[in-house]
Amino acid sequence: MTGRAYVGVGGWTYEPWRDNFYPKGLAQARELQYASQHLTAIEINGTYYGTQKRESWIKWAETVPEGFVFSAKASRFCTNRKILAESGDSIGKFLNQGIAELGPKLGPILWQFMPTKRFEPADFAAFLKLLPHAQEGVALRHALEVRHDSFVCAEFVALARDHGCAIVFADHAEYPAIADITAPFVYARLQQSRSEEPTGYAAADLDRWAGVARSWIAGKAPQGLPYADGASPQASGRDAFIFFISGAKERNPAAAQMLIQRLS
C-alpha cells in the first residue's frame, strides 16, 4: 500500500505560461481547466493576499477533474505577526471564506512564516492549537513553511509531529531545508528551477526528486536529505504534495509535467 503523489505549480494565471504551457489562443477563462488536465495539483497563492468569494471556491471545484487537488496558502494576517497565539480571529476568517467548498479536492493548507520569524516554542505551540481538524465537515491538513534557521531543531520537529502538521520541505538556496516527516502526508516546495533549463530542473535532478517522491509515497524517509531529528517514522504509505514554486516560474509547469511522467 502506498500513497499518491500530487504534483503541480503555484497558481494558474501567469502571462509567460501563455507562450510555453497554454496553447496559443486559449481563453484565460479556460486556463484552470487546461492546467488541471496536465497537472495533478495547484497551490493557490492568492489566498495569502486576500479573501476569495465563496462562489469562486465552488467554481474552482467544478472546473477541475476528480482526483485533482488544490492546496491553499493561508492569509498573511494569520502568520505575519509578532504573537502567533493572537491569530485566532484571522484563522477563523480565512477558513470561513468558503475553502470547504472544495470538498475532496482540498489538499493541505500552507501556513507560511516570514524569514525573520524565529522559533518561540510556547507561542508556536499556542498557534498550532488554534488550527482546527475540520471546517464545515471537511477534514483539514496543515503544512508549516518555516524559513528561519532557529526552527532546525528536534523541539520544533516534535511539536509539529504532536499536532500532526507537516513541516514543508523547501528546496531553496537560502531557507533551511527540514525533511523530517511529522504528519500522515508530505509537502514539498521545489524552488530552484532555472530559466536555461527547458524543464526547469535538469534531467538528473528530476530523476533524483522522482526517487525522493517514491520514498515519500512508500511511507519512508528518503536518504540524503537534511533532518533535524534522528527519528524516521515509517508508514505503509503517505500522500506527497510537491509544487514547483518560484525560481524560473516560466519553467515550472514543464518541471511538474516531467516529474509526473517519471512517477506515472
C-alpha positions in Angstrom: 0.0 0.0 0.0 1.4 3.4 -1.0 0.3 7.0 -1.0 -0.2 9.2 -4.1 2.0 12.0 -5.4 0.2 15.2 -6.3 2.5 17.5 -8.4 1.9 21.0 -9.6 2.7 24.7 -9.5 1.7 27.9 -7.8 -1.5 29.4 -9.3 -2.7 29.2 -12.9 -2.7 32.7 -14.2 0.7 33.8 -15.3 1.4 35.7 -18.6 4.6 33.8 -19.7 2.8 30.5 -19.4 0.7 31.6 -22.4 3.9 31.2 -24.5 5.2 27.9 -23.3 2.4 26.0 -21.4 -1.0 27.0 -22.5 -2.0 26.6 -26.2 -1.8 29.7 -28.2 -5.2 31.5 -28.2 -6.6 29.6 -25.2 -9.1 31.8 -23.4 -8.0 32.9 -20.0 -11.2 31.6 -18.5 -10.2 28.1 -19.6 -6.6 28.2 -18.2 -7.5 26.4 -14.9 -9.3 23.7 -16.7 -6.3 23.1 -19.0 -3.8 23.2 -16.1 -5.8 20.7 -14.1 -5.8 18.3 -17.1 -2.0 18.4 -17.3 -1.0 18.7 -13.6 -2.4 16.9 -10.6 -2.4 19.8 -8.1 -2.2 23.6 -7.8 -1.2 25.7 -4.8 -3.5 28.7 -4.6 -1.3 31.7 -3.6 -3.8 34.5 -4.0 -5.4 33.5 -0.7 -2.3 34.7 1.0 -3.1 38.3 0.0 -6.8 38.5 0.1 -10.1 36.8 0.8 -11.9 35.0 -2.0 -15.6 34.8 -2.7 -17.3 31.5 -1.8 -18.6 31.4 -5.3 -15.0 31.3 -6.5 -14.2 28.2 -4.5 -17.3 26.5 -5.8 -16.4 27.3 -9.4 -12.8 26.1 -8.9 -14.0 22.8 -7.6 -16.4 22.4 -10.5 -13.7 23.2 -13.1 -11.1 20.6 -12.2 -11.5 16.8 -12.6 -11.9 14.2 -9.9 -8.6 13.3 -8.3 -7.2 16.8 -8.7 -6.4 18.8 -5.5 -5.8 22.4 -4.5 -3.6 23.4 -1.6 -4.3 26.9 -0.3 -1.8 29.4 1.2 -3.2 30.8 4.4 -3.7 34.5 4.8 -0.7 36.5 5.8 -2.7 38.1 8.6 -2.6 34.7 10.3 1.2 34.2 10.2 2.9 37.6 9.8 2.5 38.7 13.4 4.7 39.1 16.4 2.5 36.9 18.7 1.1 33.9 16.8 -1.2 33.0 19.7 -3.3 36.0 18.9 -4.2 34.9 15.3 -7.4 33.0 16.2 -9.7 35.6 14.6 -7.7 35.8 11.4 -7.5 32.0 11.2 -11.3 31.8 11.5 -11.9 34.4 8.8 -9.5 32.6 6.4 -11.2 29.3 6.9 -14.7 30.7 6.8 -14.4 32.3 3.3 -15.5 29.1 1.6 -12.5 26.8 1.5 -14.6 23.8 2.4 -16.5 24.1 -0.9 -13.5 22.3 -2.4 -14.6 19.1 -0.5 -12.4 16.1 -1.5 -10.4 18.4 -3.8 -9.0 20.3 -0.9 -5.4 19.4 -0.2 -3.3 20.8 2.7 -3.4 24.4 3.9 0.0 26.0 3.7 0.9 28.3 6.7 4.0 30.3 5.5 6.0 32.3 8.0 8.3 35.2 7.4 12.0 34.5 7.0 12.5 36.8 10.1 10.1 34.7 12.3 12.1 32.9 14.9 11.1 29.7 16.7 9.5 30.6 20.0 8.2 27.2 21.4 5.4 28.4 23.6 3.9 30.8 21.1 4.2 28.4 18.2 2.6 25.7 20.3 -0.3 28.0 21.1 -0.6 28.8 17.4 -0.8 25.1 16.4 -3.6 24.6 19.0 -5.7 27.1 17.0 -5.6 25.1 13.8 -8.8 23.1 13.6 -9.1 19.5 12.3 -12.1 20.2 10.1 -14.1 23.1 8.5 -17.8 22.7 7.7 -17.4 19.0 7.9 -14.3 18.8 5.6 -11.1 17.4 7.1 -8.2 19.8 7.2 -4.5 19.1 6.8 -1.9 21.7 7.8 1.6 22.3 6.4 4.1 24.6 8.1 6.6 26.5 6.0 9.2 28.0 8.4 12.1 30.0 6.9 14.4 30.8 9.9 17.3 28.6 11.0 16.1 28.6 14.6 13.4 26.0 13.5 16.1 23.5 12.6 15.8 21.6 15.9 14.4 18.5 17.4 12.0 20.5 19.6 10.2 22.0 16.6 10.0 18.6 14.9 8.4 17.1 17.9 5.9 19.9 18.2 4.8 19.6 14.6 4.6 15.8 15.0 2.5 16.1 18.2 -0.1 18.2 16.2 0.0 16.1 13.1 1.3 19.1 11.0 3.7 18.6 8.1 6.9 20.6 8.0 7.3 21.9 4.5 10.5 20.6 2.8 11.9 23.5 0.9 14.5 23.2 -1.9 15.7 26.7 -1.7 19.0 28.5 -2.0 18.6 30.4 1.3 15.9 29.0 3.5 16.6 25.9 5.7 15.6 22.5 4.5 13.9 20.3 7.1 13.0 16.9 5.7 11.7 15.3 9.0 8.3 13.6 8.4 5.8 14.8 11.0 2.4 14.1 9.5 0.5 11.4 7.5 1.4 13.3 4.4 4.5 15.2 3.0 4.6 18.7 1.5 7.5 19.9 -0.6 8.2 23.2 -2.4 10.9 22.9 -5.1 12.1 26.5 -5.7 15.3 26.3 -7.7 14.1 25.9 -11.3 16.4 27.7 -13.8 15.5 29.6 -17.0 18.3 28.0 -19.0 16.7 24.5 -18.4 13.7 24.0 -20.7 12.3 21.7 -17.9 13.3 24.0 -15.1 15.4 21.3 -13.4 18.0 19.2 -15.2 17.0 15.6 -16.1 19.3 14.2 -13.4 17.7 16.4 -10.8 14.2 15.4 -11.8 15.3 11.8 -11.6 16.5 12.4 -8.1 13.3 14.1 -7.0 11.3 11.3 -8.5 13.3 8.9 -6.3 12.6 11.1 -3.3 8.9 11.2 -4.1 8.7 7.4 -4.4 10.2 7.1 -1.0 7.7 9.5 0.5 4.7 7.8 -1.0 6.0 4.4 0.1 6.0 5.8 3.7 9.8 6.1 4.0 12.1 8.9 4.9 14.4 9.4 1.9 18.1 9.1 2.3 20.3 12.1 1.6 18.0 14.8 2.8 18.7 17.0 5.8 16.9 16.0 9.0 16.7 18.0 12.3 15.8 14.9 14.4 17.1 11.4 14.1 13.7 9.7 14.2 12.4 8.3 10.9 8.8 7.2 11.4 7.7 4.5 8.9 4.2 4.1 7.4 2.6 1.9 4.7 2.3 5.0 2.6 1.8 8.8 2.5 0.4 11.2 0.0 3.1 13.7 -1.2 2.2 17.2 -2.4 5.0 18.5 -4.5 5.0 22.0 -6.0 7.4 23.8 -8.3 7.3 27.3 -7.0 9.3 30.5 -7.7 12.7 30.1 -9.3 12.3 30.4 -13.0 8.5 30.4 -12.8 8.0 30.2 -16.5 9.6 26.8 -16.4 7.7 25.3 -13.5 4.8 23.7 -15.5 7.3 21.8 -17.6 9.2 20.7 -14.5 5.9 19.5 -12.9 4.9 17.6 -16.0 8.3 15.9 -16.3 8.1 14.8 -12.6 4.5 13.5 -13.2 5.8 11.5 -16.2 8.6 9.9 -14.1 6.2 8.9 -11.4 3.5 7.5 -13.7 
